[in-house]
């Protein structure tokens, strides 16, 4: 099974990867839950701001991904418990096609889950703010994979958390970001 490593000096690669409409990240069920608190998130944001201002760089550390493409999808059931039957069937059968017609690249996140989840949530916050500036633009699509399956278009978050309870909790946070007045 091929591993893909996003090296720390490839910080722009992480953002580009999050915006890639043909990539989906799956947090395996054996990973610990998302546990970063305010301190860790603030540290990451502070370091990224300092790096962007030219005062140094943020050492993101490597993010290790396990490719679930090209016949490796038969290992998928060892890692995930899909939350949605349409998505589960498409993941298991390797039949995910992006809205642009290309295949969806599926990756299990072996190391870097806390950072990737945090970046995913921060990206939602960034795009939600841009939506206020330009309400005609659907910025949320940058963080979703749009899948054509059986001639229907489905949208899924680019990052899938497992177990199901973790995913539902993360999606509640995402919905609160986009709709701050939601209960």
Secondary structure, 3 states (H helix, E strand, C coil): CCEEEECHHHHHHHHHHHHCCCEEEEECCCCCCCCCCHHHHHHHHHHHHHHHCCCCCCCCCCEEEEECCCCHHHHHHHCCCCCCHHHHHHHHHCCCEECCCCECEEEEEEECHHHHHHHHHHHHHHHHHHHHHCCCCCHHHHHEEEEEECCEEEEEECEECCCHHHHHHHHHHHHHHHCCCCC
